Amino acid sequence: MGALAWTMMGLALWHFTIFLPDRCWGGIIGAFLGCIFGAILFGLAIHGFAVPGQDDTDLVTTLEAIPGAVLGYAFFYWLGARQEASQRDEELLAT
């Protein structure tokens, strides 16, 4: 049940990426994957790589996914910006 809460929080935060520049690796799908995977991995890391069951899941479990989703998005954004910069450098060298 905890994994569902983390996934839903990652999905909710992904919706706010529409307000950010689209520089993620893989575009909007990369932003989606970054938010989802980041939220799940961070939640798992907090709980010692064990998923909390239905009785152990509460509002705090959901809120634990926020830093992971932000970090996951930031990682995919960094990858995309780096790729964009290298393509721009290659274009400048070609001219």
Order of alpha helices (4+ residues) and beta strands (2+ residues): alpha-alpha-alpha-alpha
